[in-house]
Amino acid sequence: MKVNKAMLVGGAVLALTLSACGGGSGGDGGSSGGTVTVAVAGPMTGDNGIYGNDQLSGVKFAADELNKSGGIPSGPLKGKKIKVVKFDDVADPNQGASVAQKICDDTKILAVFGHSNSSVTLAAEPIYERCNVPLYVSYSSNPEITAKLHKNLFRTLVADDKMGSEMASYAHGELGFKKVGALASDDDYGDGLKVNFNKTAKELGLNVVKTVTTSAKQKDFTPQLTELRNAGADSIVLLNTYTDAALQIKQARAMGFDVPIFVTAGSNSPELIKIAGADAAEGTIIDGVFDGNSTEPGPAKFVKDFTAANGKAPGESAALSYDSFFVFLAALEAGADDRKSVIEKTDSIDSFDLPIGGAFSFNDTHEPKIEAGKTSTVLLQVKDGVIGSYTK
């Protein structure tokens, strides 16, 4: 039977007077002394480094808040502090698999938050599963990751089938695109978005005049952009991460291809503007899963507190990993004290009250339950050199 721990999680960071000493049986991947160790695995260097570092900052911020309030509020590990360690997978599946094995072998690590790139998560997950390591995924969105149940994996981000479909709906409805040119990266992220964007576009009657793909490490995208322009595209949808999207935006504007550009949640980062240039990026529309401009209490408080502590506003993946931390914390408060019990307790919790996202629950394959007719993404736009809310 599942239990509702929503109130317990929602009040975790408010427990300011907890004892600094606590018990816990530890076990495989349990606690050591006065600390509980968790890992953040993702690209910490290279072109995708912003994703891993953002996730790291989100988990570390949550851990710091918790530690300052007295440690884990309840459960067998009550009073213990959280130690966060990082692993760099450089956005490479082979390196991701190596990182996963290192984490498996380090029995002090209780759980892992990661990875950022879908291809890396798909390579690493079988290793974590064999080792019974709890894996909290907050920024890998390929549908294949949760196509079947992996008992140890819990994804708090909606999959590309949902995001790709919503992008097509936005393009057809709110954005009013008529003749779309789609450009997708040739990887698990781009493919998942492309398939579902085109599928929904066809259902809606949105004309996708041409879809082209790009190769890994490509830097000159003018051939593909020329194909889209020659096909008569009056708008462009870029189904890739910010590193590629920024160069594509810059090159499109340089060649005079001045049409509306719509990018994915993977480009919801100030780095998009920095790389593309403020003039080229101006007006770019973003399909985001986190709105840093929201006036809702949860997101607004997070942005305010994170910015005060870090000297800069949080990235999208920082917000998502912050919420994921509270899914893990709920398992500890529910009685978990080793890897196996963290998996069991996370699975047993019926619903969570996350600091940013609010009410949240997993479906049968451990991805977010989505209410029928409810969107999971929000339209944003680059205005005056910063990412703000979208307005027509």
Order of alpha helices (4+ residues) and beta strands (2+ residues): alpha-beta-alpha-beta-alpha-beta-alpha-beta-beta-alpha-beta-alpha-beta-alpha-beta-alpha-beta-alpha-alpha-beta-alpha-alpha-alpha-beta-beta-beta-beta
